[in-house]
Amino acid sequence: MSETLPTTDAATTDAAVSDADLLTRTVIAVRAAGSALRERFGDVTPYRTRDELMRALAANDDTALAILRPALTELRPQAGWVEDELDGGALPPGEWWVVDPVEGNVNHLHALPEWAVTATLVRDNQPVLTAVHLPLTGETYTALTGAGAHLDGRPLHVSHTTDLGLSIVATSQARPDEDETIVRRVGSSITAMLRDALVVRTAVPATLHLVNVAAGKADAFWQFAGARADLLPGALLVTEAGGRISDAQGRPWTPQSNSFLAAAPGIHTEAASTLSR
């Protein structure tokens, strides 16, 4: 795990810089990183082995982190730092930057458009602000606790649907090489949703499904297992856009949960019931 511990009492917020100001500056950082990654985007990156794939992924990560890490560290020098996009579980107390330098990195390597740059400030295991930038469209999704979710400054709201049978729902593969139990659980959940929902979408990365839920373009997203970096940004966006977050059984979700569900309030209970079969 790539993790740097806080250097001071990170739970104490610098009164001179509000969370709103921090979000504005975080947006600048993720957009700058996105510009650098866009310059690397184009042809499919060839690889023949897992080692070659990992080196190509790391090269993209390093490009973005060279911009993100100094910029965000300057904003909150006392905050800890997490950049392992596959890591999960609770963080120690205090403030932490949880960053996915290339959310959907494998898509970037394959010249597919579904990728983003994300940065989330977590305070005592609660996300307080997030910025999700889509470099190919230029769109930036933001959320701030208690202040709503926005797309380039325009307020977002989840859909008003009340019927799962009329809903577009989505899921994602949390990571490669999942164990057999999770693979089977994912498969059975997709089968259940194919029966109960209107349309089921399956693709990576999770964050891009979650911004669609926050924007009311999709009605629900679920995932088994998962990491902080691919769920925390979307969790805050959906919550601030009026959606409901839980585990797949409808219980309160935390980064330690083994499943995740984000949905419009009108279908949340129905979606959790489907996933609990």
Order of alpha helices (4+ residues) and beta strands (2+ residues): beta-alpha-alpha-beta-beta-alpha-beta-beta-beta-beta-beta-beta-alpha-beta-alpha-beta-alpha-beta-beta-alpha
